[in-house]
Amino acid sequence: MNISPCSDPEIQISQVLAAVSQPARIQILMVIAEQEACVCHFEAVLGLRQASISQHLMVLRKVGLVGSQRMGRNIFYRLLRPGIVAVIEQAAGLIGADPLEFEKLKMRPVPNCPCPQCSPGLDPALTCRNLTKSNLSNPH
């Protein structure tokens, strides 16, 4: 699903639109519209399982919309092509939806989110994968 630089523009556009055709992918892009996030943040905001989020991120990475960077034990995802946010907001306008509906996805910090951005007081040795509700209620 990589976008080939020698493809016709209509093919490239089709590939990008196909990559963002799932509601969860649109949500993921809006979550990182202004600030990068790790998988546990996506879990807290979207209510999806880690495996599902990872599959959606893989598709978005393959078309070059999202990139990742390891910071300590966490991997943070960021937009590589921020213009996609304007495309999503314009599409929302086309169907009569209020683009401000996406603002709640961009908000930080998120209550009960164990990510380092929302809960900076948690032990930095912990990763998103091994955090549990008990870690949140009894931080070390």
RARAPE-V287185 format. One record per backbone hydrogen bond with DSSP energy under -0.5 kcal/mol. NH is the residue of the N-H (numbers start at 1). CO is the residue of the C=O. If there is no record, write none. Layout:
nh=[NH	NH]
co=[CO	CO]
This chain:
nh=[3	4	7	11	12	13	14	15	16	17	18	19	20	21	25	26	27	28	29	30	31	32	33	37	39	41	42	43	44	45	46	47	47	53	54	55	56	57	58	59	60	61	62	63	64	65	66	67	69	71	74	76	76	77	78	79	80	81	84	85	86	87	88	89	90	91	92	93	94	95	96	97	99	101	102	103	104	105	106	106	107	113	114	119	122	126	130	131	131	135	136	137	138]
co=[62	2	4	8	8	9	10	11	12	13	14	15	16	18	22	22	23	24	25	26	27	28	30	77	75	38	38	39	40	41	42	42	43	49	50	51	52	53	54	55	56	57	58	59	61	60	60	78	76	74	71	69	74	37	67	32	65	65	81	82	82	83	84	85	86	87	88	89	90	91	93	92	97	98	99	100	101	102	102	103	103	110	112	115	119	123	127	127	128	132	132	133	134]
